[in-house]
Amino acid sequence: MGNKEITIGLFGFGCVGQGLYDVLNHSEGLKANIQKICVKDKNKKRKIDASFFTYDKKEILTQGHHNVIVELIDNANEAFDIVKEAMNNGVSVVSANKKMLAENFEELYQLQTKNNVALIYEGSAGGSIPIIRNLEEYYDNELLSSVKGILNGTCNYILSRMELENKDYTAILKDAQLNGFAESDPWLDVAGFDTKFKILLLTIHAFGIVLKPDDVFNTGIQNVSYDDILYAKQRGLRIKMLGLSQKVGDKYRVYAIPHFVTRESELYNVLYEYNAVEVEGAFSCKQTLVGKGAGSHPTGSAVLSDISALTYDYKYGYKKLKKALGNNTKIEDGIKQVEFDFSIKLYIRFQDKEQLKDLQILNVEEEYKSASTNYIIANVNFNSLFNIYNKRDNKLFVCAI
Ligand SMILES: NC(=O)c1ccc[n+]([C@@H]2O[C@H](COP(=O)([O-])OP(=O)(O)OC[C@H]3O[C@@H](n4cnc5c(N)ncnc54)[C@H](OP(=O)(O)O)[C@@H]3O)[C@@H](O)[C@H]2O)c1
């Protein structure tokens, strides 16, 4: 087996890029070095020598000095252009950009085949948790029935602090932004998009199903209030933002929605920026992997593991996807395997009943009204949730039971 030397062209020297730099400097035995780093802002002070940096992507992409491109920038469209160009130049890529990967998966899959290059992305889901390669390799023949997880550190951090410090969402979010745990525009994180991008990537490796982000419903903690935390607390529950991909009969259910979890769940005690992924299979039963879901060094270490894998020419085999495609299924047929018309039991907090009009409520099991808060526990047609999808003015807080 080869153990070739890797010369890295790195894009991005922010949180994860710098983490990778540190982790690589402390690694022993890995024959890899960062030769050039492309960044954007010419006026930013850098922690390492200026000779490492370039502002011109061509300097890395076209000069043939690098046998691996590591893409760690924060813009999904620009990242897609960089990754495409590198792959078309016959160079393998490591990325942690879940949005870029989830939005463009089909084209990226075809580029890997067409150019016979690898695109690997362990850091894109679950931060430091080694989940993608495990789904691909370890569970390659296991009959998996469900993959679900706490996949967004920002949501888990906010929910943990709200509960443990008895504070409302706005106060904790503001503090999280000041301390670098939340973005200045936190929408992609708090509204569940980031969780969804990650569960989409895990669904490809667990079940061989490729879905487009807009085909999958997500809602998050953007409207959570302390009343909801209290509701959970009084019943011995915790609210966790979960991405879920589950086989039910011969169909799959895939979504990202906050859930109440019980004390018995392995996910209950996963707090703050920690992430967890629970994998369930027919023979392996339930296994939970827990670890830091984000951050400079934890994510840098996942990226380093990918780089190390490239020293022995590792590529994802996409075994489950290839099996599905072998049955005369096209990649875009993944959606046909997903179920939308089912009943889901939800806790829904609202201000005004008018806000519920877009949901197809099948039956109400419990209703509570007070001067400060109203909620129902109801079975709702899942499909009707798309009527409130991605609406910033929607004020419902929805939590699966
Ligand atoms: N942060 C985490 O914990 C974490 C965890 C898992 C995955 N990720 C993913 O990892 C990626 C990087 O995240 P991050 O947190 O490290 O971002 P970040 O701290 O905001 O850093 C982004 C870096 O990208 C550079 N950049 C932006 N546009 C560029 C372009 N067109 N060409 C070259 N460089 C460009 C920036 O340059 P300047 O330095 O000049 O501004 C900066 O160095 C994202 O896809 C993110 O979703 C992050």
The ligand as an SDF file (V2000), in Angstrom:
LIG
                    3D

 48 52  0  0  0  0  0  0  0  0999 V2000
  -15.7800   26.6270   12.3760 N   0  0  0  0  0  0  0  0  0  0  0  0
  -16.0670   25.3620   12.6150 C   0  0  0  0  0  0  0  0  0  0  0  0
  -16.0330   24.9070   13.7540 O   0  0  0  0  0  0  0  0  0  0  0  0
  -16.4260   24.4460   11.4760 C   0  0  0  0  0  0  0  0  0  0  0  0
  -16.7360   23.1000   11.7440 C   0  0  0  0  0  0  0  0  0  0  0  0
  -17.0190   22.2290   10.6910 C   0  0  0  0  0  0  0  0  0  0  0  0
  -17.0040   22.7090    9.3940 C   0  0  0  0  0  0  0  0  0  0  0  0
  -16.7280   24.0380    9.1680 N   0  0  0  0  0  0  0  0  0  0  0  0
  -16.7010   24.4880    7.7670 C   0  0  0  0  0  0  0  0  0  0  0  0
  -15.3570   24.8010    7.4330 O   0  0  0  0  0  0  0  0  0  0  0  0
  -15.3310   25.8850    6.5070 C   0  0  0  0  0  0  0  0  0  0  0  0
  -14.4650   27.0190    7.0730 C   0  0  0  0  0  0  0  0  0  0  0  0
  -15.0710   27.4980    8.2560 O   0  0  0  0  0  0  0  0  0  0  0  0
  -14.3000   28.5100    9.2470 P   0  0  0  0  0  0  0  0  0  0  0  0
  -15.1060   28.5370   10.4790 O   0  0  0  0  0  0  0  0  0  0  0  0
  -12.8610   28.1700    9.2980 O   0  0  0  0  0  0  0  0  0  0  0  0
  -14.4900   29.8920    8.4660 O   0  0  0  0  0  0  0  0  0  0  0  0
  -13.8030   31.2940    8.8220 P   0  0  0  0  0  0  0  0  0  0  0  0
  -13.1830   31.2590   10.1740 O   0  0  0  0  0  0  0  0  0  0  0  0
  -14.8210   32.3410    8.5380 O   0  0  0  0  0  0  0  0  0  0  0  0
  -12.6270   31.4140    7.7640 O   0  0  0  0  0  0  0  0  0  0  0  0
  -12.8770   31.4800    6.4040 C   0  0  0  0  0  0  0  0  0  0  0  0
  -11.5780   31.6040    5.6390 C   0  0  0  0  0  0  0  0  0  0  0  0
  -11.8840   31.5300    4.2580 O   0  0  0  0  0  0  0  0  0  0  0  0
  -11.1810   32.5690    3.5850 C   0  0  0  0  0  0  0  0  0  0  0  0
  -11.9030   32.8810    2.3540 N   0  0  0  0  0  0  0  0  0  0  0  0
  -13.1910   33.2910    2.1760 C   0  0  0  0  0  0  0  0  0  0  0  0
  -13.4860   33.3900    0.8770 N   0  0  0  0  0  0  0  0  0  0  0  0
  -12.3580   33.0250    0.2010 C   0  0  0  0  0  0  0  0  0  0  0  0
  -12.0350   32.9150   -1.1780 C   0  0  0  0  0  0  0  0  0  0  0  0
  -12.9030   33.1920   -2.1340 N   0  0  0  0  0  0  0  0  0  0  0  0
  -10.7870   32.4990   -1.5040 N   0  0  0  0  0  0  0  0  0  0  0  0
   -9.8620   32.2060   -0.5560 C   0  0  0  0  0  0  0  0  0  0  0  0
  -10.1220   32.2880    0.7770 N   0  0  0  0  0  0  0  0  0  0  0  0
  -11.3600   32.6930    1.1340 C   0  0  0  0  0  0  0  0  0  0  0  0
  -11.1190   33.6840    4.5810 C   0  0  0  0  0  0  0  0  0  0  0  0
  -10.0880   34.5610    4.1940 O   0  0  0  0  0  0  0  0  0  0  0  0
   -9.5870   35.7890    5.1030 P   0  0  0  0  0  0  0  0  0  0  0  0
   -8.7950   35.1440    6.2120 O   0  0  0  0  0  0  0  0  0  0  0  0
   -8.7420   36.5860    4.2080 O   0  0  0  0  0  0  0  0  0  0  0  0
  -10.8300   36.4600    5.5950 O   0  0  0  0  0  0  0  0  0  0  0  0
  -10.8350   32.9170    5.8650 C   0  0  0  0  0  0  0  0  0  0  0  0
   -9.4650   32.6640    6.0020 O   0  0  0  0  0  0  0  0  0  0  0  0
  -16.7930   26.2780    6.2710 C   0  0  0  0  0  0  0  0  0  0  0  0
  -17.2710   25.5760    5.1590 O   0  0  0  0  0  0  0  0  0  0  0  0
  -17.4950   25.7580    7.5160 C   0  0  0  0  0  0  0  0  0  0  0  0
  -18.8500   25.4620    7.2910 O   0  0  0  0  0  0  0  0  0  0  0  0
  -16.4420   24.9010   10.1730 C   0  0  0  0  0  0  0  0  0  0  0  0
  1  2  1  0
  2  3  2  0
  2  4  1  0
  4  5  1  0
  4 48  2  0
  5  6  2  0
  6  7  1  0
  7  8  2  0
  8  9  1  0
  8 48  1  0
  9 10  1  0
  9 46  1  0
 10 11  1  0
 11 12  1  0
 11 44  1  0
 12 13  1  0
 13 14  1  0
 14 15  2  0
 14 16  1  0
 14 17  1  0
 17 18  1  0
 18 19  2  0
 18 20  1  0
 18 21  1  0
 21 22  1  0
 22 23  1  0
 23 24  1  0
 23 42  1  0
 24 25  1  0
 25 26  1  0
 25 36  1  0
 26 27  1  0
 26 35  1  0
 27 28  2  0
 28 29  1  0
 29 30  1  0
 29 35  2  0
 30 31  1  0
 30 32  2  0
 32 33  1  0
 33 34  2  0
 34 35  1  0
 36 37  1  0
 36 42  1  0
 37 38  1  0
 38 39  2  0
 38 40  1  0
 38 41  1  0
 42 43  1  0
 44 45  1  0
 44 46  1  0
 46 47  1  0
M  CHG  2   8   1  16  -1
M  END
$$$$
